[in-house]
Amino acid sequence: MKKPLYDKMKPLFPLMAHDYREIGPTEELIYRLALGNTFNTRVVGLESIKRFRRENPNCAITFKPNHLSEADFIVLGVIFRRNGLRVLMEGGNNLFIDEIDLFRDVFPTLIHPEFKNLAEAHQLTIAQYLSQRGAFKVFRNPVTLKQPDGTEIKLGRKEILSLSRAYRQHLVESNEMYLTFPGFSAIRSSLLDLLKMDAIKTGRTYNGKIDGFHHLPFQMDIEAAVDAGVDVYIVPVNLAYERVLEDENFQELTRMHDAGVSQEKIYIHDMGFIIRRFCEDKRKVHLSLKFGEPRKIDARPLRGDVLGTKIKFAAHTSAKETFERVMGMQPVFPANIFFSAFDEQFSRVPTRVMREKIDDLRDHLRHLVWGKQRRRIDLHYALGYNLQIMSADEIINRTFEVFAALERPITSIDGDMFVVHNHDVAMQYRNHVAHFFEPPKK
């Protein structure tokens, strides 16, 4: 970014800036208890990142994860802080709500009415909380912002992009570690839709399918590395939930969006669902967090003529490579195999046929190597005590432990037939590993 444009954007940094603060022991304990009540957590690769950071303090590190749940922000934030890593995290501007106060509105409504007594002495909006926990705001659409002095600032698409690029450069120049969610889902019905970009949804996936990583976050990283003269390393991150906290709620969120419900009400409904899941006394499920090897952005070829074109081409390449590494780290849970055994319509399946289909999938996974790296896939959660992949009956039993013993079971057995009651939820878990069953791309 040219210096005059950077200097022009710098006074606007407070519109999106983080305000990272250390948290107290009480808040940390609450997070630990909530995560321990909800997940059996497995963390792979983070020790290598900690060692790399100690050895390379004068670089910037950007984490690029998939995005399956709103809990990703909480889970990653807790894990980073627990390991002594200061990592700033991107959050959509729809989450930074100034009108909703945690003590006045959120805690009394979602946890216990007696929390309203704390509002007399405490005030903290959702926007303030996210900022103080290390989040920086990104704007997705044009917006008009009202300032404390009553004046208004209008940000169009051009200003939003320039501000994001400048702030990214600021993070890199400061040798920060930062995380952005580059995943997107695209359904393009025509060239017009592609040009308007109306059909591109960035952020959390509602159907479990991630079509790829958008190149723009990587383009900003590369531009910042070139302009700041700072080494930037990209770390692929895979988050995998045996059960996504809000899987049943995605249908309702979509309905509320389509009905024109305000963003504030949607957010409260969304977060309320997740908070209640964290607080419930229920059977714990598995959560996997895997961190890949840091890969340095090679800025040496990015000089001279047509620099913008070179950077954009490098960004597309980096996005594609990082996406493949993230998806290659995906572990396979028993439920992924179970729901993959159904047809596209999740039609009823006789028990004998289900066992046969699961056995076919087991054979496929047992010998599968995936991606350009040709690496064996992670079967940690699908292995029995003898380190062999579970039998069909064991896979069915674990799936039923997680998805059938509920007030509204996702799956059950009716006579001699396996039945799926909620196709949208089942689709989530089939899509998490769909790339392992697709024909290899030529």
C-alpha positions in Angstrom: 0.0 0.0 0.0 1.4 3.4 -1.0 2.3 5.6 2.0 -0.2 8.4 1.3 -3.1 6.0 1.3 -1.8 4.3 4.4 -1.5 7.6 6.2 -5.0 8.5 5.1 -6.4 5.3 6.6 -4.4 5.3 9.8 -6.7 7.8 11.6 -9.6 5.4 10.9 -7.9 2.5 12.8 -10.0 3.0 15.9 -13.1 2.0 13.9 -11.7 -1.6 13.8 -8.8 -1.7 16.3 -8.2 -4.4 18.9 -7.7 -3.6 22.5 -6.0 -6.8 23.7 -6.1 -7.2 27.5 -5.1 -10.0 29.8 -8.0 -11.8 31.5 -8.3 -12.5 35.2 -8.2 -15.9 36.8 -12.0 -16.0 37.3 -12.8 -15.6 33.7 -10.1 -18.1 32.7 -11.5 -20.6 35.1 -15.0 -20.2 33.8 -13.7 -20.8 30.2 -11.8 -23.9 31.3 -14.8 -25.3 33.1 -17.1 -24.6 30.2 -14.7 -26.2 27.7 -14.1 -29.1 30.0 -17.8 -29.7 30.5 -18.4 -29.7 26.7 -15.4 -31.2 25.0 -12.6 -33.8 25.3 -10.0 -31.6 23.6 -7.1 -32.8 21.6 -4.5 -30.2 20.5 -1.8 -31.2 17.9 1.1 -29.0 16.7 0.8 -26.0 19.0 4.0 -26.8 20.9 5.9 -26.4 17.6 4.2 -23.0 17.0 5.3 -21.9 20.5 8.8 -22.9 19.9 8.8 -21.3 16.4 7.6 -18.0 18.0 10.3 -18.0 20.6 12.9 -18.5 17.9 11.4 -15.9 15.5 10.0 -13.0 17.6 10.5 -10.4 14.8 8.1 -11.9 12.3 4.4 -11.9 11.8 2.4 -15.1 12.0 -1.1 -15.5 10.5 -3.3 -18.4 11.4 -5.8 -19.6 8.8 -8.5 -22.0 10.1 -11.7 -23.5 8.8 -14.8 -22.1 10.4 -17.5 -24.5 11.6 -18.9 -22.8 14.7 -19.3 -19.5 16.5 -17.5 -21.3 19.3 -14.3 -21.3 17.2 -13.5 -17.8 18.5 -13.9 -18.9 22.1 -12.1 -22.2 21.8 -9.1 -20.7 19.9 -8.9 -17.7 22.2 -8.8 -20.0 25.3 -6.2 -22.3 23.8 -4.0 -19.5 22.7 -4.1 -17.7 26.1 -3.6 -21.0 28.0 -0.4 -21.5 26.0 0.9 -17.9 26.5 0.3 -16.8 22.9 -1.0 -13.3 22.1 -3.1 -13.9 19.0 -5.4 -11.2 17.6 -8.5 -12.5 15.8 -10.7 -11.2 13.1 -14.4 -10.7 13.8 -17.2 -9.6 11.5 -18.7 -6.2 12.2 -22.0 -7.9 12.8 -20.6 -9.3 16.1 -19.4 -5.9 17.4 -22.7 -4.7 18.9 -22.6 -1.6 21.0 -26.3 -1.7 22.0 -26.1 -5.0 23.9 -24.5 -5.0 27.3 -23.2 -8.3 28.8 -24.3 -7.5 32.4 -27.6 -5.8 31.6 -28.8 -8.0 28.7 -26.8 -11.2 28.0 -26.1 -12.8 31.4 -29.5 -12.2 32.9 -31.3 -13.5 29.8 -29.1 -16.4 28.9 -27.6 -17.7 32.2 -29.6 -16.5 35.3 -31.9 -13.6 36.1 -29.9 -12.7 39.2 -27.0 -11.5 37.0 -29.0 -8.3 36.5 -27.8 -7.1 39.9 -24.3 -6.9 38.5 -25.4 -4.3 35.9 -25.6 -1.7 38.7 -21.8 -1.8 39.0 -20.6 -3.2 35.7 -21.0 -2.3 32.1 -19.4 -3.9 29.1 -20.9 -4.1 25.6 -20.4 -7.0 23.3 -18.2 -4.8 21.1 -16.0 -3.8 24.0 -15.7 -7.3 25.2 -14.6 -8.7 21.8 -12.1 -5.9 21.3 -10.6 -6.3 24.8 -10.2 -10.0 24.1 -8.1 -9.3 21.1 -10.6 -9.1 18.2 -10.3 -6.6 15.4 -13.4 -5.7 13.4 -13.7 -6.3 9.7 -16.5 -4.7 7.7 -18.2 -6.8 5.0 -20.6 -4.2 3.5 -20.9 -0.4 3.2 -21.8 1.2 6.5 -22.4 4.5 8.2 -20.8 4.8 11.7 -21.8 7.4 14.3 -19.0 8.8 16.3 -19.1 9.9 20.0 -19.2 13.5 19.0 -22.3 12.9 16.8 -20.5 13.1 13.4 -20.9 10.2 10.9 -18.3 8.4 8.9 -19.4 6.6 5.7 -17.4 3.6 4.6 -18.0 2.4 1.1 -16.6 -0.8 -0.4 -13.4 1.0 -1.5 -12.8 2.5 1.9 -13.5 -0.8 3.6 -10.9 -2.6 1.5 -8.3 0.2 1.9 -8.9 0.3 5.7 -8.6 -3.5 6.0 -5.4 -3.5 3.9 -3.8 -0.7 6.0 -4.7 -2.4 9.3 -3.3 -5.7 8.1 0.0 -3.9 7.3 -0.1 -2.3 10.8 -0.4 -5.8 12.3 2.5 -7.1 10.3 4.7 -4.1 11.0 4.0 -4.7 14.7 5.2 -8.4 14.4 1.8 -9.6 15.6 0.3 -13.0 15.5 -3.2 -12.8 14.1 -6.0 -15.1 12.9 -8.4 -14.6 10.0 -11.2 -16.9 8.8 -10.7 -17.1 5.0 -13.3 -19.8 4.3 -16.2 -19.1 2.0 -19.1 -20.8 0.4 -20.1 -19.8 -3.1 -23.3 -20.7 -5.0 -23.1 -18.8 -8.3 -26.0 -19.2 -10.7 -24.8 -16.8 -13.4 -22.0 -14.5 -14.5 -23.9 -11.6 -13.1 -24.0 -13.2 -9.7 -20.2 -13.7 -9.9 -19.6 -10.1 -10.8 -21.9 -8.8 -8.1 -20.5 -11.2 -5.6 -24.0 -11.3 -4.0 -23.9 -15.1 -3.6 -20.6 -15.4 -1.6 -20.9 -16.1 2.1 -17.7 -15.7 4.1 -17.2 -17.0 7.5 -18.9 -19.9 9.3 -20.4 -22.7 7.1 -24.0 -23.7 7.8 -23.9 -26.9 5.9 -20.5 -28.3 6.8 -19.1 -27.8 3.3 -16.2 -25.4 2.7 -15.7 -24.7 -1.0 -12.2 -23.2 -0.5 -10.4 -20.3 1.0 -10.9 -16.8 -0.4 -7.8 -15.3 -1.9 -8.3 -11.8 -0.5 -7.1 -12.4 3.1 -3.9 -14.0 1.6 -3.5 -11.1 -0.8 -3.6 -8.6 2.1 -1.0 -10.7 4.0 1.3 -10.8 1.0 0.9 -7.0 0.3 1.7 -6.3 4.0 4.8 -8.5 3.9 6.1 -6.7 0.8 5.3 -3.2 1.9 6.4 -3.6 5.6 9.5 -5.6 4.8 8.6 -8.1 7.5 8.6 -11.9 7.2 5.1 -13.3 7.4 4.4 -17.0 8.1 1.1 -18.8 7.4 -0.1 -21.5 9.7 -3.0 -23.8 8.6 -5.4 -24.7 11.4 -8.0 -27.4 11.4 -10.9 -27.3 13.9 -13.0 -30.5 14.0 -16.0 -31.1 16.2 -17.5 -34.5 16.8 -20.7 -32.4 17.2 -20.9 -28.8 16.3 -22.6 -26.9 19.2 -25.2 -25.1 17.1 -25.8 -27.7 14.4 -29.5 -27.8 15.1 -29.7 -24.0 15.2 -28.5 -23.3 11.7 -31.9 -23.8 10.1 -33.4 -21.3 12.5 -30.7 -18.8 11.8 -31.3 -19.1 8.1 -35.0 -18.6 8.7 -34.4 -15.5 10.8 -32.1 -14.0 8.1 -34.6 -14.6 5.4 -37.4 -13.1 7.5 -35.5 -9.9 8.0 -35.0 -10.2 11.7 -32.5 -7.6 13.1 -28.9 -8.6 13.3 -28.9 -8.0 17.1 -31.7 -10.4 17.7 -30.1 -13.1 15.5 -26.8 -12.7 17.3 -28.4 -13.0 20.7 -30.3 -16.1 19.6 -27.2 -17.6 18.1 -24.9 -16.9 21.1 -27.7 -17.9 23.5 -27.9 -21.3 21.9 -24.1 -21.8 22.1 -23.8 -20.5 25.7 -26.6 -22.9 26.9 -24.8 -25.8 25.2 -21.6 -24.9 27.0 -23.5 -24.9 30.4 -25.5 -28.0 29.9 -24.7 -31.2 31.8 -24.4 -33.7 29.0 -22.2 -36.3 27.4 -19.0 -34.7 26.3 -17.9 -35.0 22.7 -14.5 -34.8 21.0 -12.9 -31.6 19.7 -9.7 -31.6 17.6 -7.4 -28.6 17.1 -4.5 -29.1 14.7 -1.9 -26.6 13.8 0.3 -27.1 10.7 3.8 -26.1 10.0 4.4 -22.3 9.5 5.2 -21.5 5.9 6.9 -18.3 5.0 5.5 -16.0 2.3 8.2 -15.7 -0.3 8.2 -12.0 -1.2 11.4 -12.2 -3.3 9.7 -12.6 -6.7 7.2 -9.9 -5.9 9.0 -7.0 -7.3 9.2 -4.9 -10.4 6.5 -4.5 -13.0 2.9 -5.7 -12.7 3.4 -6.1 -9.0 -0.4 -6.2 -8.3 -0.9 -9.0 -10.7 2.0 -11.0 -9.2 0.6 -10.6 -5.7 -2.9 -11.6 -6.7 -1.6 -14.7 -8.5 0.5 -15.6 -5.4 -2.5 -15.0 -3.2 -4.7 -17.5 -5.2 -1.9 -20.0 -5.0 -1.4 -19.6 -1.3 -5.1 -19.8 -0.6 -5.4 -23.0 -2.6 -2.4 -24.6 -0.9 -3.4 -23.6 2.6 -7.0 -24.8 2.1 -5.7 -28.2 1.0 -3.4 -28.5 4.0 -6.3 -27.5 6.4 -8.7 -30.1 4.8 -6.0 -32.7 4.8 -5.7 -32.4 8.6 -9.4 -33.2 9.1 -9.9 -36.1 11.5 -12.6 -38.6 10.8 -15.2 -39.2 13.5 -17.5 -42.3 13.6 -20.5 -40.1 12.9 -18.8 -38.9 9.7 -18.7 -42.5 8.4 -22.2 -43.3 9.6 -23.9 -40.3 7.9 -21.8 -40.8 4.7 -23.2 -44.3 4.4 -26.7 -42.9 3.6 -27.7 -41.7 0.1 -28.1 -38.1 -0.8 -31.7 -38.0 0.5 -30.9 -39.9 3.7 -33.4 -42.5 2.8 -34.1 -45.3 5.3 -31.4 -48.1 5.2 -31.8 -51.7 6.4 -29.4 -52.6 9.2 -27.6 -55.2 7.1 -27.2 -52.8 4.2 -25.9 -50.1 6.6 -23.2 -52.4 7.9 -22.1 -53.3 4.4 -21.9 -49.6 3.3 -19.9 -48.7 6.5 -17.5 -51.6 5.8 -17.0 -50.2 2.3 -16.2 -46.8 3.7 -13.9 -48.3 6.3 -11.9 -50.1 3.5 -11.7 -46.8 1.6 -10.5 -44.8 4.5 -8.0 -47.5 5.7 -6.0 -47.1 2.5 -6.6 -43.5 1.7 -3.9 -40.9 1.1 -5.1 -37.5 0.2 -3.9 -34.2 -1.4 -0.8 -33.3 -3.1 1.2 -34.3 0.0 -0.2 -37.8 -0.4 -0.6 -38.1 3.4 -2.6 -40.7 5.3 -5.7 -39.2 6.8 -6.3 -38.8 10.5 -8.3 -41.8 11.9 -7.5 -41.2 15.5 -11.1 -41.0 16.6 -12.2 -44.0 14.5 -9.6 -46.4 15.9 -10.4 -49.0 18.6 -8.2 -50.1 21.5 -6.2 -52.3 19.1 -5.4 -49.4 16.9 -7.6 -50.9 14.1 -10.5 -48.9 12.6 -13.7 -49.6 14.5 -16.1 -52.2 13.3 -19.4 -51.2 11.7 -21.3 -51.9 14.9 -18.8 -49.8 17.0 -19.2 -46.9 14.6 -23.0 -47.1 14.8 -22.9 -47.3 18.6 -20.7 -44.2 19.0 -22.9 -42.3 16.5 -26.0 -43.2 18.5 -24.3 -42.1 21.8 -23.9 -38.6 20.4 -26.9 -38.2 18.1 -29.6 -40.5 19.2 -29.8 -40.0 23.0 -31.4 -36.6 22.7 -34.8 -35.0 23.1 -34.9 -34.6 19.4 -32.7 -37.4 18.1 -30.9 -36.8 14.8 -30.9 -40.5 14.0 -32.6 -43.6 15.3 -33.5 -47.1 14.4 -37.1 -48.0 13.4 -37.5 -51.8 13.4 -34.8 -53.0 11.0 -34.2 -49.6 9.4 -31.8 -46.8 10.3 -33.6 -43.4 10.0 -32.3 -39.8 9.9 -34.8 -37.3 11.4 -32.9 -34.1 10.7 -31.3 -34.1 7.2 -29.7 -30.7 7.6 -27.7 -31.8 10.7 -26.8 -35.1 9.2 -25.6 -33.2 6.1 -23.2 -31.3 8.3 -21.3 -34.3 9.3 -21.2 -35.9 5.9 -19.9 -32.7 4.4 -17.1 -32.5 6.9 -15.3 -35.4 5.2 -16.9 -35.3 1.8 -13.6 -34.3 0.2 -12.2 -37.7 1.3 -14.8 -39.5 -0.8 -14.7 -37.4 -3.9 -12.9 -38.5 -7.0 -9.3 -37.1 -7.2 -9.1 -34.0 -9.3 -7.1 -34.4 -12.5 
